[in-house]
Amino acid sequence: MICILPLLLLNDNLFDGKTLKGWEVVGGGKWTVSKGVLTGECSKADEQGVLLYEKPVTDFRAKLKFRISGGNSGFYFRAERVDGQPLVKGFQAEIDAIEDVAGIWETAGRGWVFKPDAKLHAMSSS
């Protein structure tokens, strides 16, 4: 499960906190909005799911708060949709219930751009 709070493009909110207006669901999973929180859920049986903003975005500031109960997820940025799996090509900030959280992965590219290590995680938990 991922919870995402407002994404800002200059002075405009990309997420209105109420609906998925302006967003496109690609692939599997279930996306809902309740009390200002965007939630994505995907079971092992589901195909990977991605939520994409419908318009091109240049510069933006993303402020995210997340909670994940298991699995592997992330926040894509500077990414583009592609046909078939993995659905997108571009950068992903890792949001995992495992040791890769806070890493930067380039999907359909070079792989790890920044892979966090145990030292980084020890610093962030103190």
C-alpha positions, -999 to +999 in steps of 0.1 A: +000+000+000+013+035-009-001+067+003+008+098-016+001+134-006+001+165-029+024+167-059+031+202-069+038+216-104+048+252-099+017+265-080-007+238-092-015+206-074-013+175-096-034+155-071-066+172-058-068+149-028-103+138-037-103+120-071-080+104-097-089+132-121-059+138-145-044+104-138-044+072-159-044+037-144-021+014-164-018-023-158-033-041-127-039-032-091-065-010-075-062+028-069-085+047-045-086+081-029-100+086+006-096+115+030-068+130+009-048+098+007-041+080-025-038+042-020-025+016-045-030-020-038-018-050-058-021-087-050+005-112-062-020-124-088-024-089-102-003-076-131+020-047-121+001-014-119+012+021-125-006+054-120+005+080-146-002+117-148-020+124-181-002+155-192+036+161-197+053+177-167+085+197-168+097+210-134+078+199-103+083+194-066+071+161-051+064+158-014+055+123-005+045+105+027+042+068+023+034+036+042+040+002+027+028-030+042+049-053+020+062-058-015+081-036-039+068-002-051+080+032-061+074+067-073+082+072-110+096+105-123+110+115-156+094+084-170+074+076-201+049+049-209+059+019-230+040-009-246+040-041-225+059-048-193+074-030-175+048-004-186+072+026-181+107+036-188+125+060-165+135+067-130+119+054-099+124+063-062+122+030-045+094+026-018+099-009-005+093-029+027+128-042+021+163-027+021+160-009-012+139+020+001+154+054-008+172+040-038+169+053-074+163+027-101+162+033-138+135+010-152+142-003-187+176+014-184+209+010-165+193-004-133+206+011-100+215+048-102+218+050-065+215+018-043+212+025-006+233+005+018+229-005+055+249+025+066+225+050+050+195+032+066+212+032+100+216+070+097+180+075+087+166+055+116+186+072+143 
